[in-house]
Each structure stands twice: as C-alpha cells, then as structure tokens.
Amino acid sequence: MRAGYVRNIERDPHVRLKLRQGLTYHWHTGTAHLLPNDDPRERQRWLENQLPSSAGDSRAVCLFGTQLLSIRIELDD
C-alpha cells in the first residue's frame, strides 16, 4: 500500500512547491520523480549534513517513517 501523495504523483507528476526566498514565499511548479532505488535514510543523513537546521526533521522522519521513499522534484522555473 502506498501513501495518497505517492499515488497522486504516479497519476500526475506535476506539482507545486511553496519555497521561501528571503523573507517571502513563492510558488514554483515542477515535476516529481519517485526514486525507489535511492536510500532514503542515507539521503536524510546527507541533508542533515548540508542543512544542520533540518536535524530535528530528519530524526522525526527516521523515527516515525516506516516505508520511506525519496522523491526528486525538477523545478520548471
């Protein structure tokens, strides 16, 4: 069984992301790609090293996540 957002990406990979730029947020469009061969726990460790402020999020995902899946999003703009 897959999460609803994964089924949605499989059906239609076009996505919108709300990203911070300075003190404001902007919407961006892109295409999501599921990465079933990627190691999501290793990806979390890498992100934690790149963005130390994400350490709490990383620990929560590793603690509560059961079937982790990496997703890459290619932005259009």
N, C-alpha and C positions, 0 to 999 in steps of 0.2 A: 504494500500500500504506500502511496506517495502523498505528500502534503499537497493541499489545494493549490498553492502557488507554483509548485513544480508541474502539476498537471496543466495549469494555465500557461506556463512557459512552453511546455511541449505543444500545446494547441496553437499559441500565438506568441512568438518570442519578442514581439515589440513591447518595450517597457518605457516607463518614465521614472526618472530619479530626481529627487529634490536634494540638491547639493549646496553646501554653504560656500560662498565666495566672499571672504572678508566677514563683514557683519550681516550680510544679507543672504537670502536663499534664492536659488533659481532652479526651475525645472529644466531637465535635459531629457531628450529622447535617445533611445539606443536599442540594441538587440542583445538579448540574453542567450547565453550558451551554457548548457549543462556540461559539467566536466566530471563524468563518472570515474575516470581513471586518475583523477587528481587525489592526493592525500589531504583531506580537509583538516586533519589535526596538525599536519606539518605546515599547511597554509596558515593556520591560526598562529602557530609559533613564529612564522616569518612575519606576519602582520604585527604581532606583539613587539618584535624587534624593530620594525620600521616605524610603528606608531605606539610608543610606550603608553600613551593615554588610553589605548584600547585594551590594556591588560585586563581590566575588570570584565569587559565584554567577552574577551577571549576565554577567561576562566569559566564564565557562566555558560558559554556555548559548549565548552568541553565537558562541563559537569552535567548539564541538562540535555544536551543533544544525544540522540540515540542513533539516528541514521543520517549522519552529516553528508552534505553534498556541496561541492564547490560550484559556484556559478560565476562565469565571466560576463561582463557587460561591456560591449563596444559602443561608445557614445557616437551619435551621429554628428553633433556639432562641436 
